[in-house]
């Protein structure tokens, strides 16, 4: 082998190694997006639980008001 051929092989090997490093490097934007999505899902779950509690409280208040109206109508 000539020194020119060895040089070409070394350059090609360095290019392949550089491509391998770039391809395996974690992408911070994707990790950030996944973290933000998980936080949004947790926030949405908390909001849904709060809304369900508020709806349950409203239903109980409506039931109490209906019972009070029935009692008032019966008392007349």
Secondary structure, 3 states (H helix, E strand, C coil): CCHHHHHHHHHHHHHHHHHHHHHHCCCHHHHHHHHHHHHHHHHHHHHHHHHHHHHHHHHHHHHHHHHHHHHHHHHC
